[in-house]
Amino acid sequence: MSETLREWLDREFRDFEPVWKSFRGKQRRMYYIWMAAAAAGMVALGFGAGYDLAYVLRVHLLIGIGIAAFIWLCVLLTSRANTMKNARKQFEKALSILSPSDQEAFVRQNFGRADFLNTIEDSFPARLLIGPDFWLYFRGVCHIYRVSDMKALGVREEKTRLYYKVGNTRVRQKVGAGISLTVDYRKDAGSAKERSERLYLTSWEQFQTAKGLIDRHCPKAKTLWRENEKEFDET
């Protein structure tokens, strides 16, 4: 890795650090709520079942505290892996695949940036960088996109199947699970291992943010939107 790229990473992670701290603070508050809910829920269950105070404190409260302790243990174990150091390793791994000339071109980009704090779904804050020739998307794993390899851009609503029972009937239903910004590559794009990729976002608001960055910071990509995606900024 060149010294220029190393210096770029140093600057990038100095900018990323306060985002990281905000993300971790929101996650910790969420975990505290879950822990309190576990203890309170078990106590309420005991009273709801008709047990007296002594039994509820001796059994249900202890079970609730045990669940809360398990949640906190999981938090401690995952926090050791989800660090700024490991996030930087993901950036370095993705950028090291680029040739030396592409690395130099990458650091010269005038990037637009957006951060997405998906505290329930993700272990890291997600960061999207949009430049004239290269994009970077980090969401636990880091991906680099080369604009010159792109053939078309689009959007796809991601869905997942839910199964549940209504009486004796088993019901299967598709529900929305997020939004993907799709990238289709030219057949002659040597750097593209696949003919298409999906840049997964959690909401239409995040997609609008990404599209706004693309329109402002990547003029080459503005003509790549499929016709039915060009009106999204007006809806």
C-alpha positions in Angstrom: 0.0 0.0 0.0 1.4 3.4 -1.0 2.1 6.1 1.5 -0.4 8.3 -0.2 -3.2 5.8 0.3 -2.1 5.2 3.9 -2.4 8.9 4.6 -5.8 9.0 3.0 -6.9 6.1 5.3 -5.6 8.0 8.3 -7.7 11.1 7.3 -10.8 8.9 6.5 -10.8 7.2 9.9 -10.2 10.4 11.8 -13.5 11.5 10.2 -15.1 8.1 10.8 -14.3 8.0 14.5 -17.0 10.3 15.8 -19.5 8.5 13.6 -18.4 5.2 15.2 -18.7 6.6 18.7 -22.2 7.9 18.0 -23.2 4.5 16.6 -21.8 2.6 19.6 -23.5 5.0 22.0 -26.9 4.4 20.3 -26.3 0.6 20.4 -25.4 0.6 24.1 -28.6 2.5 24.9 -30.6 0.0 22.9 -29.0 -2.9 24.7 -29.8 -1.3 28.1 -33.4 -1.0 27.1 -33.5 -4.7 26.1 -31.9 -5.7 29.4 -34.4 -3.7 31.4 -37.2 -5.1 29.3 -36.0 -8.7 29.9 -36.0 -8.2 33.7 -39.3 -6.3 33.8 -41.0 -8.7 31.4 -40.2 -11.7 33.5 -41.5 -10.0 36.6 -44.7 -9.0 34.8 -45.1 -12.6 33.6 -44.8 -13.9 37.1 -47.5 -11.5 38.5 -49.6 -12.2 35.4 -49.4 -15.9 36.2 -50.7 -15.3 39.7 -47.5 -15.9 41.7 -46.9 -14.0 45.0 -44.2 -11.4 45.4 -41.7 -13.6 47.1 -41.9 -16.3 44.3 -41.7 -13.7 41.6 -38.6 -12.1 43.2 -37.0 -15.5 43.8 -37.6 -17.0 40.4 -38.9 -14.7 37.7 -36.7 -11.7 38.6 -33.6 -13.9 38.7 -34.5 -15.4 35.3 -34.9 -11.9 33.9 -31.5 -10.8 35.4 -30.0 -13.9 33.8 -31.4 -13.0 30.4 -30.1 -9.4 30.8 -26.7 -10.8 31.8 -26.6 -13.0 28.7 -27.5 -10.0 26.5 -24.6 -8.0 28.1 -22.2 -11.0 27.6 -23.1 -11.1 23.9 -22.5 -7.4 23.7 -19.0 -7.7 25.2 -18.1 -10.6 22.9 -19.2 -8.8 19.7 -17.6 -5.5 20.7 -14.2 -7.1 20.7 -14.6 -7.9 17.0 -16.4 -4.8 16.0 -13.6 -2.2 16.4 -12.2 0.7 14.4 -9.1 -1.5 13.8 -11.1 -4.3 12.2 -13.1 -1.8 10.1 -9.8 -0.3 8.8 -8.6 -3.8 7.9 -11.7 -4.1 5.7 -10.9 -0.9 3.9 -7.2 -1.9 3.4 -8.2 -5.3 2.1 -10.6 -3.8 -0.5 -8.2 -1.1 -1.6 -5.2 -3.4 -1.9 -6.9 -5.2 -4.8 -6.6 -2.0 -6.9 -3.5 -1.5 -9.0 -1.0 1.1 -7.8 -2.3 3.5 -10.5 -5.9 3.0 -9.4 -5.0 3.5 -5.8 -3.4 6.9 -6.7 -6.5 7.8 -8.7 -8.8 6.7 -5.8 -7.2 9.0 -3.3 -7.5 11.9 -5.7 -11.3 11.6 -5.8 -13.5 14.4 -4.5 -15.8 12.1 -2.6 -19.3 12.8 -1.3 -20.0 10.9 1.9 -23.0 9.5 3.8 -23.2 7.5 7.0 -26.0 5.2 7.9 -26.5 4.2 11.5 -28.4 0.9 11.3 -28.0 0.1 14.9 -30.4 -2.9 15.0 -29.2 -4.6 11.7 -25.5 -3.8 11.6 -22.4 -4.2 13.8 -20.7 -1.2 12.2 -21.9 2.2 10.9 -22.3 2.0 7.2 -20.3 4.5 5.1 -20.9 5.3 1.4 -18.3 7.3 -0.6 -19.2 8.5 -4.1 -16.6 9.9 -6.4 -16.4 10.7 -10.1 -14.5 7.4 -10.9 -14.7 5.2 -7.8 -17.3 4.4 -5.2 -16.7 2.7 -1.8 -19.4 1.1 0.4 -18.6 -0.2 3.8 -21.2 -2.1 5.8 -19.2 -4.6 7.8 -17.4 -5.6 4.5 -15.9 -3.0 2.2 -16.6 -3.0 -1.6 -15.0 -0.8 -4.3 -17.0 0.1 -7.5 -15.3 1.4 -10.6 -17.6 3.7 -12.6 -16.0 3.0 -15.9 -17.1 -0.7 -15.6 -20.8 0.2 -15.1 -23.5 -0.3 -17.7 -26.7 0.6 -15.8 -27.9 1.6 -12.3 -31.3 0.7 -10.8 -33.1 0.0 -7.6 -34.7 -3.2 -6.3 -36.9 -3.7 -3.3 -35.7 -6.6 -1.2 -38.2 -8.9 0.3 -38.2 -11.8 2.8 -40.7 -14.5 3.5 -42.6 -14.7 6.8 -44.4 -17.9 7.9 -47.1 -17.9 10.5 -50.3 -19.6 11.4 -53.8 -18.3 11.4 -55.8 -20.9 13.2 -54.8 -24.2 11.5 -53.8 -22.4 8.3 -50.1 -21.9 7.6 -49.6 -18.5 5.9 -46.6 -17.5 3.8 -46.2 -13.7 3.2 -43.5 -11.6 1.5 -42.6 -8.4 3.4 -40.2 -5.6 2.5 -36.7 -6.1 4.0 -34.8 -3.1 2.4 -33.7 -1.5 -0.8 -30.8 -2.3 -3.0 -29.1 0.0 -5.4 -28.2 -2.3 -8.3 -25.1 -2.0 -10.4 -25.0 -3.8 -13.8 -21.5 -4.2 -15.4 -20.5 -4.1 -19.0 -19.6 -7.6 -20.4 -16.1 -6.4 -21.3 -15.4 -5.0 -17.8 -12.4 -7.1 -16.8 -12.5 -6.1 -13.2 -16.1 -7.1 -12.6 -16.2 -10.8 -11.4 -20.0 -10.7 -11.6 -22.3 -9.1 -14.2 -24.2 -7.3 -11.4 -23.9 -6.3 -7.8 -26.3 -5.0 -5.2 -25.5 -2.2 -2.8 -27.9 -3.0 0.1 -29.6 -0.1 1.9 -32.3 -0.4 4.6 -34.9 2.2 3.4 -36.0 4.5 0.6 -34.6 7.4 2.5 -31.1 5.9 2.4 -31.6 5.2 -1.3 -32.5 8.8 -1.9 -29.4 9.9 -0.1 -27.2 7.6 -2.2 -28.9 8.7 -5.4 -28.4 12.4 -4.4 -24.6 11.7 -3.9 -24.4 10.0 -7.2 -26.1 12.8 -9.1 -23.9 15.5 -7.4 -20.5 13.8 -7.3 -20.5 11.3 -10.2 -21.6 13.0 -13.5 -20.6 9.9 -15.5 -23.3 7.8 -13.7 -26.2 10.2 -14.1 -26.9 8.8 -17.6 -26.9 5.2 -16.3 -30.1 5.3 -14.4 -32.9 3.2 -16.0 -35.9 5.2 -17.1 -38.2 4.1 -14.2 -35.6 5.2 -11.6 -35.0 8.8 -13.0 -38.2 10.1 -11.3 -37.4 9.0 -7.8 -36.2 12.4 -6.7 -39.6 13.9 -7.5 -41.6 11.3 -5.6 
